[in-house]
Amino acid sequence: MKVKVLLADDEVDFAKTLAERLEMRNLSVTPVFSGKAALEIIEEIDFDVIVLDVLMPETNGIDLLREIKEKTPLTQVIMLTGQATVKNAIEGMKLGAFDFLLKPADIDMLEEKINDAYGIKLRHEERIRKAQIDSIIKERGW
């Protein structure tokens, strides 16, 4: 099964090229070009990892990260930025970002981060399933 990645970046050419390069690495990538589009599509599709630009015209990535984590808390988010600031990195990590990378990110490093983030999501989902099973067993007195 391919990792489902949402790539949200307002730089259309950059996003399309990066999406193509990640697709060639056996990832399923959906590019969107605004924060609004990202929020709309996560209502329809359960992504494993979101690669999110920090600076977009109608919203900043930190606010978008906050909304994403409210809607889909298990989805792992990797923040990308061309103008890294320590403040943004710290804020993003506090809000639950998996990692924070500088643009243009090395494709091998980004792929590795995506796969690591996916592993974290899988482990969280497994712990939730186990807790649900344990609850059912306890409830039924098995």
Order of alpha helices (4+ residues) and beta strands (2+ residues): beta-alpha-beta-alpha-beta-alpha-beta-alpha-beta-alpha
